Amino acid sequence: MTKAAESNGEKGKTAVLTENMSVGDLFSLVTGGETESDIKAGLGAEELTELRKKVPKMVSWTSVQEGVSDSLAEAMHISVLATLANGWKHYKVFMEDVKRSRSNPEVEIVSAIADHAIHSTLHPYVDVKLGGKTVHEIAFDVGLVTTIRGLLLGLKNGEIVSVELGECEWAGKIAVAEVEVLERKLKKLTLPGHLRLKRGIPIPIN
């Protein structure tokens, strides 16, 4: 498993949350974009021996490593704010505010959410192909835990149109076949001041 080493100065690392920041960006922040090589190194772990046995010998493990890295990069293009919004919709008070904003679409409502943690998981996969046919599917999990403090969300007509928060603390892990291959610990993901979104994030009401 590859870890972001605190001894290299990552502890207390501060990053600024932007509207376009993706989940992939988060995993790259600590080591300055070395996530792909770190994942490949993690995929070389002895713990993945059983998985490697399931892949036909005619398929090089290097190509599998590259395929996993490419699939992860594509899957993690989702924005951080969209991921968080998916978690916020489970808070009753927030959803009540969303409904109020829809009933009065011309008025912007500020919704305050108490300090909380959001657990998010992505489930990308990569097909291992031989002669154009899929011979094995490798599933992996991207797990994120976000602790948020001091959050104010601006709502208008059922969409998040602005964000103001004091601080986020992130922890992220990537596992392949239930074997952890990458871990990131990001401290103090901040948003100084008030972020006005160029594109509102719609919140569906069931």
BELSUL-V675841 format. One record per helix or strand of 2 or more residues. SS is the DSSP state (h for helix, s for strand). FROM is the first residue (numbers start at 0). LEN is the number of residues. If there is no record, write none. Layout:
# BELSUL-V675841
ss: (SS SS)
from: (FROM FROM)
len: (LEN LEN)
This chain:
# BELSUL-V675841
ss: (s h s h h h h h h s s s s s s s s s)
from: (1 5 14 22 34 45 60 79 91 108 115 124 132 150 158 166 178 194)
len: (2 3 2 7 8 9 15 9 12 5 7 6 17 6 6 10 12 8)
